[in-house]
Amino acid sequence: MSFEFLGPELLTDLVVDLRLTARKEADPLKGHSPMYEYGITLHGSKARIGGINLRVGTDPSFLTSGHIGYGIDEPYRGHHYASRACLLIGNVALLHGLTPLFITCAPENIASRRTCERIGGKLLGTYDVPVDHEMYRRGRRRVCRYEWRPGSPPRLGR
Ligand SMILES: CC(C)(COP(=O)(O)OP(=O)(O)OC[C@H]1O[C@@H](n2cnc3c(N)ncnc32)[C@H](O)[C@@H]1OP(=O)(O)O)[C@@H](O)C(=O)NCCC(=O)NCCS
């Protein structure tokens, strides 16, 4: 059965907008799950300030790669926009019944770790990257793994 993409073209919290830029079908030969890619803009603007993607799948490789990847362009960092983008894209995950999600990052990536913590992610631990994982081939040896249930109260006050 083919995968049905359910995520909307536009998500907003009135501070940032997520605009759908790609919906990628699964590629079983490469072990790739269906993926959404959204560009992040400031609300009402068309100028991209970053991007976020969501991979919809449940196989064990997500324990290492995580379901969500994000980046904010340097000039726009420092406003917790990545946390906002995660909270928005979490709604897409929920449309697919995908919860909990895993988000992983390099242990030394404090900004990403804080992002996970702010949205209410729970640190499960720091783990070795399996030698047969594509992230190992790209040089990553350890990842912090956060478990996140979209819709759970974020810790935005901290
Ligand atoms: C991770 C990233 C998306 C966060 O961008 P952002 O939303 O602008 O995040 P902010 O700069 O607002 O920082 C979030 C938190 O991290 C803290 N932080 C940021 N840089 C930091 C640093 N170098 N050292 C310590 N803390 C830092 C901020 O103080 C803030 O903390 P707070 O929640 O206590 O206020 C951005 O840094 C980035 O694009 N990095 C490169 C790509 C990347 O690493 N993506 C994640 C892959 S898993």
Ligand as a Chemical Component Dictionary entry (heavy atoms), coordinates in Angstrom:
data_LIG
# 
_chem_comp.id                   LIG 
_chem_comp.type                 NON-POLYMER 
_chem_comp.pdbx_formal_charge   0 
_chem_comp.three_letter_code    LIG 
# 
loop_
_chem_comp_atom.comp_id 
_chem_comp_atom.atom_id 
_chem_comp_atom.alt_atom_id 
_chem_comp_atom.type_symbol 
_chem_comp_atom.charge 
_chem_comp_atom.model_Cartn_x 
_chem_comp_atom.model_Cartn_y 
_chem_comp_atom.model_Cartn_z 
_chem_comp_atom.pdbx_ordinal 
LIG C1  C1  C 0 20.438 23.665 16.432 1  
LIG C2  C2  C 0 19.911 24.953 15.804 2  
LIG C3  C3  C 0 18.863 24.610 14.748 3  
LIG C4  C4  C 0 19.226 25.776 16.916 4  
LIG O1  O1  O 0 18.880 27.029 16.362 5  
LIG P1  P1  P 0 17.962 28.067 17.191 6  
LIG O2  O2  O 0 16.564 27.623 17.208 7  
LIG O3  O3  O 0 18.244 29.410 16.643 8  
LIG O4  O4  O 0 18.498 27.875 18.675 9  
LIG P2  P2  P 0 18.989 29.033 19.658 10 
LIG O5  O5  O 0 20.206 29.693 19.106 11 
LIG O6  O6  O 0 17.811 29.877 19.961 12 
LIG O7  O7  O 0 19.491 28.191 20.916 13 
LIG C5  C5  C 0 18.671 27.303 21.620 14 
LIG C6  C6  C 0 19.280 27.141 23.006 15 
LIG O8  O8  O 0 20.628 26.673 22.875 16 
LIG C7  C7  C 0 21.510 27.561 23.509 17 
LIG N1  N1  N 0 22.724 27.642 22.711 18 
LIG C8  C8  C 0 22.836 27.990 21.427 19 
LIG N2  N2  N 0 24.120 27.920 21.040 20 
LIG C9  C9  C 0 24.812 27.536 22.130 21 
LIG C10 C10 C 0 26.191 27.282 22.384 22 
LIG N3  N3  N 0 27.099 27.395 21.425 23 
LIG N4  N4  N 0 26.563 26.898 23.620 24 
LIG C11 C11 C 0 25.636 26.752 24.611 25 
LIG N5  N5  N 0 24.321 26.963 24.420 26 
LIG C12 C12 C 0 23.923 27.359 23.209 27 
LIG C13 C13 C 0 20.776 28.884 23.543 28 
LIG O9  O9  O 0 21.261 29.710 24.593 29 
LIG C14 C14 C 0 19.381 28.429 23.790 30 
LIG O10 O10 O 0 19.276 28.051 25.147 31 
LIG P3  P3  P 0 17.942 28.283 26.025 32 
LIG O11 O11 O 0 16.940 27.314 25.476 33 
LIG O12 O12 O 0 18.383 27.967 27.409 34 
LIG O13 O13 O 0 17.529 29.715 25.821 35 
LIG C15 C15 C 0 21.036 25.780 15.158 36 
LIG O14 O14 O 0 22.048 25.994 16.112 37 
LIG C16 C16 C 0 21.625 25.128 13.906 38 
LIG O15 O15 O 0 21.087 25.285 12.805 39 
LIG N6  N6  N 0 22.736 24.399 14.073 40 
LIG C17 C17 C 0 23.360 23.708 12.922 41 
LIG C18 C18 C 0 22.530 22.545 12.415 42 
LIG C19 C19 C 0 22.258 21.548 13.524 43 
LIG O16 O16 O 0 23.081 21.315 14.401 44 
LIG N7  N7  N 0 21.038 20.975 13.485 45 
LIG C20 C20 C 0 20.622 19.979 14.447 46 
LIG C21 C21 C 0 21.043 18.623 14.001 47 
LIG S1  S1  S 0 20.435 17.424 15.142 48 
# 
loop_
_chem_comp_bond.comp_id 
_chem_comp_bond.atom_id_1 
_chem_comp_bond.atom_id_2 
_chem_comp_bond.value_order 
_chem_comp_bond.pdbx_ordinal 
LIG C1  C2  SING 1  
LIG C2  C3  SING 2  
LIG C2  C4  SING 3  
LIG C2  C15 SING 4  
LIG C4  O1  SING 5  
LIG O1  P1  SING 6  
LIG P1  O2  DOUB 7  
LIG P1  O3  SING 8  
LIG P1  O4  SING 9  
LIG O4  P2  SING 10 
LIG P2  O5  DOUB 11 
LIG P2  O6  SING 12 
LIG P2  O7  SING 13 
LIG O7  C5  SING 14 
LIG C5  C6  SING 15 
LIG C6  O8  SING 16 
LIG C6  C14 SING 17 
LIG O8  C7  SING 18 
LIG C7  N1  SING 19 
LIG C7  C13 SING 20 
LIG N1  C8  SING 21 
LIG N1  C12 SING 22 
LIG C8  N2  DOUB 23 
LIG N2  C9  SING 24 
LIG C9  C10 SING 25 
LIG C9  C12 DOUB 26 
LIG C10 N3  SING 27 
LIG C10 N4  DOUB 28 
LIG N4  C11 SING 29 
LIG C11 N5  DOUB 30 
LIG N5  C12 SING 31 
LIG C13 O9  SING 32 
LIG C13 C14 SING 33 
LIG C14 O10 SING 34 
LIG O10 P3  SING 35 
LIG P3  O11 DOUB 36 
LIG P3  O12 SING 37 
LIG P3  O13 SING 38 
LIG C15 O14 SING 39 
LIG C15 C16 SING 40 
LIG C16 O15 DOUB 41 
LIG C16 N6  SING 42 
LIG N6  C17 SING 43 
LIG C17 C18 SING 44 
LIG C18 C19 SING 45 
LIG C19 O16 DOUB 46 
LIG C19 N7  SING 47 
LIG N7  C20 SING 48 
LIG C20 C21 SING 49 
LIG C21 S1  SING 50 
# 
